[in-house]
Amino acid sequence: MKSIKISLEMAQRVKEFVNITQDYPYEILLKSGKYVVDAKSILGIFSLDLSLPITVEAYSDDCDDFLERLKKFEA
């Protein structure tokens, strides 16, 4: 498992983020405070407080490409 902190303050960024996560077969979760949602679920993401940084957890040892694509969302 690898993690990174990101910011998804605008709806367009959420849509772009979800499109990226759809390219990967492994489990990807978002954590904000005590809440955990599936990162591939746009409705789940909108249930989080998007004004705060969010932690992305990718459950794969081979996810460097995914994390590289998320650099533009880093908080």
The 8 nearest C-alpha neighbors of each residue, nearest first, counted from 0:
[[1, 58, 59, 57, 60, 56, 2, 62],
 [2, 0, 57, 56, 58, 3, 59, 60],
 [1, 3, 56, 55, 57, 54, 0, 4],
 [2, 4, 55, 54, 5, 56, 1, 66],
 [5, 3, 54, 53, 74, 73, 55, 52],
 [6, 4, 73, 74, 72, 53, 52, 54],
 [5, 7, 74, 52, 72, 8, 73, 53],
 [8, 6, 12, 9, 13, 49, 5, 72],
 [7, 9, 49, 50, 6, 10, 12, 13],
 [10, 8, 12, 11, 7, 13, 49, 6],
 [9, 11, 13, 12, 14, 8, 7, 45],
 [10, 12, 14, 13, 9, 15, 16, 7],
 [11, 13, 15, 9, 10, 14, 7, 16],
 [14, 12, 16, 10, 11, 15, 7, 17],
 [13, 15, 11, 17, 12, 16, 18, 10],
 [14, 16, 12, 18, 13, 17, 11, 19],
 [17, 15, 13, 19, 18, 14, 12, 20],
 [18, 16, 20, 14, 19, 39, 15, 13],
 [17, 19, 15, 21, 16, 20, 14, 22],
 [18, 20, 16, 17, 21, 22, 15, 68],
 [19, 21, 17, 22, 18, 23, 39, 16],
 [20, 22, 18, 19, 23, 39, 17, 24],
 [23, 21, 20, 19, 24, 18, 65, 17],
 [22, 24, 21, 20, 25, 65, 19, 26],
 [25, 23, 22, 26, 21, 20, 27, 59],
 [24, 26, 23, 58, 59, 27, 57, 62],
 [25, 27, 58, 57, 28, 24, 59, 37],
 [26, 28, 57, 38, 56, 58, 37, 25],
 [29, 27, 37, 38, 56, 36, 55, 30],
 [28, 30, 55, 36, 38, 54, 35, 37],
 [31, 29, 35, 54, 34, 53, 32, 55],
 [30, 32, 53, 34, 33, 54, 35, 47],
 [31, 33, 34, 30, 35, 53, 48, 47],
 [32, 34, 31, 35, 30, 47, 36, 29],
 [35, 33, 31, 32, 30, 36, 47, 29],
 [34, 36, 30, 29, 31, 28, 33, 37],
 [37, 35, 29, 43, 28, 38, 30, 44],
 [36, 38, 28, 39, 40, 29, 27, 43],
 [39, 37, 28, 29, 27, 40, 36, 44],
 [38, 40, 37, 17, 20, 21, 41, 27],
 [41, 39, 43, 42, 38, 37, 44, 17],
 [40, 42, 44, 43, 45, 39, 17, 14],
 [43, 41, 45, 44, 40, 46, 39, 47],
 [44, 42, 40, 46, 41, 45, 36, 37],
 [43, 45, 41, 46, 42, 47, 40, 36],
 [44, 46, 42, 47, 43, 41, 49, 48],
 [45, 47, 43, 44, 42, 48, 49, 36],
 [48, 46, 45, 44, 49, 31, 43, 34],
 [47, 49, 50, 51, 46, 31, 45, 44],
 [50, 48, 51, 8, 47, 7, 52, 6],
 [49, 51, 48, 8, 52, 7, 6, 47],
 [52, 50, 49, 48, 53, 6, 31, 8],
 [53, 51, 6, 5, 74, 4, 54, 50],
 [54, 52, 31, 5, 4, 30, 6, 51],
 [53, 55, 4, 30, 29, 3, 5, 56],
 [54, 56, 29, 2, 3, 28, 4, 53],
 [57, 55, 2, 28, 27, 1, 29, 58],
 [56, 58, 27, 1, 0, 59, 26, 2],
 [59, 57, 0, 26, 27, 25, 56, 1],
 [58, 60, 61, 0, 62, 57, 25, 1],
 [59, 61, 62, 0, 58, 1, 63, 57],
 [60, 62, 59, 63, 64, 65, 58, 0],
 [61, 63, 65, 64, 59, 60, 66, 57],
 [64, 62, 66, 65, 61, 67, 60, 68],
 [63, 65, 67, 62, 66, 68, 61, 69],
 [64, 66, 62, 68, 67, 63, 69, 23],
 [67, 65, 69, 63, 68, 64, 62, 70],
 [66, 68, 64, 69, 65, 70, 63, 71],
 [67, 69, 65, 66, 70, 64, 71, 19],
 [70, 68, 66, 67, 72, 71, 65, 73],
 [71, 69, 73, 72, 67, 68, 66, 5],
 [70, 72, 69, 73, 68, 67, 5, 74],
 [73, 71, 5, 70, 69, 6, 74, 7],
 [74, 72, 5, 70, 71, 4, 6, 69],
 [73, 5, 6, 4, 52, 72, 53, 7]]
